[in-house]
Amino acid sequence: MKKYDYKYIYGPVPSWRLGRSLGIDPVPCDKKICTFDCLYCQIGETEIFSDERGIFVSAEDVVNEIRMLPPIEIDYITFSGRAEPTLAKNLGEMIRAVKSQRREKIAVLTNSSLLYRKDVQDDLMLADFVAAKLDAPSQELFESINKPLESIKFDTVVNAIKEFQKVYKGKLALQIMFVEANKDYAKDIARLVKEINPDEVQVNTPLRPSAVKPLSKKDISTIKGYFKGLNVISVYEARKLEVKPISKEDTLRRRGKV
């Protein structure tokens, strides 16, 4: 395969719920920028805390790279990367631009922290699939697990997810990362998730290199049972797809490995 110089595309990469997912980084940066500093993050500690949206790359530059793609099988084009993707002020513009060039569905992986903002909701409305994070049932555990900016409050995040679910026409999933610190609160999280009633619940534990250890298959199976009545799947049940990244170095960099 011809070598391309990709700056914003880092796929296709395997995604256990999105099949062959082509990753796009809308906030390309050398340092990790985020609203959270989750204790399990595979990229490492947040270097720049910020909830200010900005333009980090133009939609035109992203589309130019999309046009360079070789013939590959893609199920979803996914906006994620090293930073919280909704920090990109032009996220909606990028989604529209990509949709003008490709037929694949668009997904966005978000930590939910900015979902209370009308401009962020408007951008996410353009996606076909939104996976939103919810790892805690209370402010105290939220601060312990996700370590958010002080201005970001748990109740605000939860209410924003509920409001977004009411108006969003695409598929909404809740991603829940279970580790030792929150596994004993799984029932409380499940009760909250049932109030939200998403289209899908993803029960995760960090299987990629992380500062914390993953829970066992037995633990995750028990936790999954608390979400009975919802469309729920766990990371251990996922069908693994064998794919080759377009740029191994770019993919590793976005995972904090370069």
C-alpha positions as CSV (number, residue, x, y, z in Angstrom):
1,M,0.0,0.0,0.0
2,K,1.2,3.4,-0.9
3,K,2.4,5.4,2.1
4,Y,0.3,8.6,2.7
5,D,1.1,11.4,5.1
6,Y,-2.0,11.5,7.3
7,K,-2.2,14.0,10.0
8,Y,-5.8,13.7,11.0
9,I,-6.9,10.2,9.9
10,Y,-5.6,7.3,12.0
11,G,-7.6,4.3,10.8
12,P,-9.0,1.9,9.9
13,V,-8.8,0.6,13.5
14,P,-10.8,-2.1,15.2
15,S,-13.7,-0.9,17.2
16,W,-15.7,-3.5,19.2
17,R,-19.0,-1.8,18.5
18,L,-18.4,0.1,15.3
19,G,-16.8,-2.6,13.1
20,R,-14.2,-1.3,10.8
21,S,-14.0,2.2,12.0
22,L,-11.9,4.9,10.3
23,G,-10.7,7.3,13.0
24,I,-10.6,11.1,12.5
25,D,-8.9,13.3,15.1
26,P,-10.7,16.7,15.1
27,V,-8.3,18.0,17.8
28,P,-4.9,17.0,16.6
29,C,-2.3,18.1,19.2
30,D,1.0,17.0,20.7
31,K,-0.4,17.3,24.2
32,K,-3.5,15.7,25.5
33,I,-6.3,18.3,25.8
34,C,-9.4,17.3,27.7
35,T,-12.1,18.3,30.1
36,F,-11.4,15.1,32.1
37,D,-8.4,13.3,33.4
38,C,-9.9,9.8,33.7
39,L,-7.8,7.5,35.9
40,Y,-8.0,4.7,33.3
41,C,-7.2,6.7,30.2
42,Q,-5.0,4.8,27.8
43,I,-3.5,8.0,26.5
44,G,-2.2,9.0,29.9
45,E,-2.7,12.1,32.1
46,T,-4.3,15.3,30.7
47,E,-1.7,17.9,30.0
48,I,-4.0,20.8,29.1
49,F,-7.4,21.1,30.9
50,S,-9.9,23.1,28.9
51,D,-13.6,23.4,28.1
52,E,-13.1,26.1,25.5
53,R,-14.0,25.1,22.0
54,G,-11.7,26.1,19.2
55,I,-10.7,25.3,15.7
56,F,-7.7,22.9,15.6
57,V,-7.9,21.8,12.0
58,S,-10.1,23.0,9.1
59,A,-12.8,20.8,7.6
60,E,-11.1,21.3,4.2
61,D,-7.9,19.7,5.5
62,V,-9.8,16.7,6.8
63,V,-11.6,16.3,3.5
64,N,-8.4,16.5,1.6
65,E,-7.1,13.5,3.6
66,I,-10.4,11.6,3.1
67,R,-9.9,12.0,-0.6
68,M,-6.5,10.3,-0.4
69,L,-7.9,7.2,1.1
70,P,-7.1,3.9,-0.7
71,P,-9.9,1.4,-1.4
72,I,-10.7,0.1,2.1
73,E,-13.8,-1.4,3.9
74,I,-15.2,1.1,6.4
75,D,-18.4,0.7,8.5
76,Y,-18.1,4.0,10.4
77,I,-16.1,7.1,10.2
78,T,-15.5,8.0,13.8
79,F,-14.5,11.3,15.3
80,S,-12.4,10.6,18.4
81,G,-8.6,10.9,18.8
82,R,-6.3,12.1,21.6
83,A,-8.6,14.8,22.9
84,E,-12.3,15.3,23.6
85,P,-13.7,15.7,20.0
86,T,-16.5,18.2,21.0
87,L,-13.7,20.6,21.9
88,A,-13.5,21.2,18.1
89,K,-15.7,24.2,17.4
90,N,-16.1,23.2,13.8
91,L,-17.0,19.6,14.5
92,G,-20.4,20.0,12.8
93,E,-18.7,21.5,9.7
94,M,-16.3,18.6,9.6
95,I,-19.2,16.0,9.8
96,R,-21.0,17.8,6.9
97,A,-17.9,17.9,4.8
98,V,-17.1,14.2,5.3
99,K,-20.7,13.3,4.5
100,S,-20.4,15.2,1.3
101,Q,-17.5,12.8,0.3
102,R,-18.4,9.5,1.8
103,R,-21.4,7.2,2.2
104,E,-20.4,5.6,5.5
105,K,-22.2,6.5,8.8
106,I,-20.6,9.0,11.1
107,A,-19.9,8.3,14.8
108,V,-18.7,10.5,17.6
109,L,-17.2,9.3,20.8
110,T,-17.6,11.9,23.6
111,N,-17.0,12.1,27.3
112,S,-20.4,13.9,27.6
113,S,-18.8,16.9,29.5
114,L,-19.9,19.6,27.0
115,L,-23.2,18.0,26.0
116,Y,-25.1,20.6,28.0
117,R,-24.1,23.2,25.4
118,K,-26.6,23.9,22.6
119,D,-23.8,24.3,20.0
120,V,-22.3,20.9,20.9
121,Q,-25.8,19.2,20.7
122,D,-26.3,20.8,17.3
123,D,-23.1,19.4,16.0
124,L,-23.8,15.9,17.4
125,M,-27.2,15.9,15.8
126,L,-25.5,15.5,12.5
127,A,-23.9,12.2,13.5
128,D,-25.5,8.8,13.0
129,F,-24.1,7.3,16.2
130,V,-23.1,9.0,19.4
131,A,-21.3,7.1,22.2
132,A,-21.4,9.1,25.4
133,K,-19.5,8.4,28.6
134,L,-21.1,7.8,32.0
135,D,-18.9,6.1,34.6
136,A,-20.4,7.2,37.9
137,P,-23.8,7.6,39.7
138,S,-22.7,10.6,41.9
139,Q,-20.6,13.7,42.0
140,E,-18.2,12.1,44.5
141,L,-17.5,9.1,42.3
142,F,-17.5,11.3,39.1
143,E,-14.6,13.3,40.6
144,S,-12.8,10.2,41.6
145,I,-13.1,8.3,38.3
146,N,-13.2,11.0,35.7
147,K,-11.4,13.9,37.5
148,P,-13.2,16.6,35.6
149,L,-12.6,20.3,35.4
150,E,-14.0,21.9,38.6
151,S,-16.7,23.7,36.6
152,I,-18.1,20.5,35.2
153,K,-20.7,19.0,37.5
154,F,-22.2,15.5,37.5
155,D,-25.8,16.5,37.6
156,T,-25.3,18.8,34.6
157,V,-23.7,16.0,32.6
158,V,-26.5,13.5,33.4
159,N,-29.3,16.0,32.7
160,A,-27.6,16.9,29.4
161,I,-27.5,13.3,28.3
162,K,-31.2,12.9,29.2
163,E,-32.2,16.0,27.2
164,F,-30.0,15.0,24.2
165,Q,-31.7,11.5,24.2
166,K,-35.1,13.1,23.9
167,V,-34.2,15.0,20.7
168,Y,-31.5,13.0,19.0
169,K,-32.6,11.1,15.9
170,G,-29.6,8.8,15.6
171,K,-28.4,6.0,17.8
172,L,-27.2,6.9,21.3
173,A,-25.0,4.5,23.3
174,L,-23.7,5.0,26.8
175,Q,-20.1,3.8,27.3
176,I,-19.4,2.8,30.9
177,M,-15.9,1.9,31.9
178,F,-15.8,-0.3,34.9
179,V,-12.7,-0.6,37.1
180,E,-12.1,-1.6,40.7
181,A,-13.0,1.9,41.8
182,N,-16.6,1.9,40.5
183,K,-17.5,-1.8,40.2
184,D,-19.3,-1.8,43.6
185,Y,-21.5,1.0,42.3
186,A,-22.7,-0.9,39.2
187,K,-26.2,-1.2,40.4
188,D,-26.5,2.5,41.1
189,I,-25.1,3.3,37.6
190,A,-27.5,0.8,36.1
191,R,-30.5,2.5,37.7
192,L,-29.4,5.8,36.3
193,V,-28.8,4.4,32.9
194,K,-32.3,2.9,32.9
195,E,-33.7,6.4,33.5
196,I,-31.8,7.7,30.4
197,N,-32.9,4.6,28.4
198,P,-30.2,4.8,25.6
199,D,-30.4,2.7,22.5
200,E,-27.3,0.7,23.6
201,V,-25.2,0.2,26.7
202,Q,-21.5,-0.7,26.4
203,V,-20.1,-2.3,29.5
204,N,-16.3,-1.7,29.2
205,T,-13.2,-2.4,31.2
206,P,-9.7,-1.3,30.0
207,L,-8.2,-4.1,27.9
208,R,-5.7,-1.8,26.3
209,P,-2.6,-0.7,28.3
210,S,-3.8,1.5,31.1
211,A,-2.8,2.8,34.6
212,V,-5.5,0.5,36.1
213,K,-6.2,-3.2,35.7
214,P,-9.2,-4.5,33.9
215,L,-11.9,-6.4,35.7
216,S,-12.3,-10.1,35.1
217,K,-14.8,-11.7,32.7
218,K,-16.7,-12.9,35.7
219,D,-17.0,-9.4,37.2
220,I,-18.1,-7.9,33.9
221,S,-20.7,-10.7,33.4
222,T,-22.1,-9.9,36.8
223,I,-22.2,-6.2,36.1
224,K,-23.9,-6.8,32.8
225,G,-26.7,-8.5,34.6
226,Y,-27.6,-5.3,36.4
227,F,-28.6,-3.7,33.0
228,K,-31.2,-6.4,32.2
229,G,-34.0,-5.0,30.0
230,L,-31.6,-2.8,28.1
231,N,-29.7,-3.4,24.9
232,V,-26.4,-4.2,26.6
233,I,-23.2,-5.8,25.5
234,S,-19.8,-6.2,27.2
235,V,-16.3,-5.7,25.8
236,Y,-15.5,-9.4,26.5
237,E,-18.4,-10.5,24.2
238,A,-17.3,-8.3,21.3
239,R,-16.4,-9.9,18.0
240,K,-12.9,-8.9,17.2
241,L,-12.1,-7.8,13.6
242,E,-8.7,-8.1,12.1
243,V,-7.8,-4.8,10.4
244,K,-4.7,-3.0,9.4
245,P,-4.1,0.6,10.2
246,I,-3.3,3.0,7.4
247,S,-0.6,4.5,9.4
248,K,0.6,2.5,12.4
249,E,2.6,5.4,13.7
250,D,-0.3,7.8,13.6
251,T,-2.6,5.2,15.3
252,L,-0.1,4.6,18.1
253,R,0.4,8.3,18.6
254,R,-3.3,8.9,19.1
255,R,-3.2,6.2,21.7
256,G,-0.3,7.8,23.5
257,K,2.2,5.2,22.4
258,V,4.6,7.4,20.4
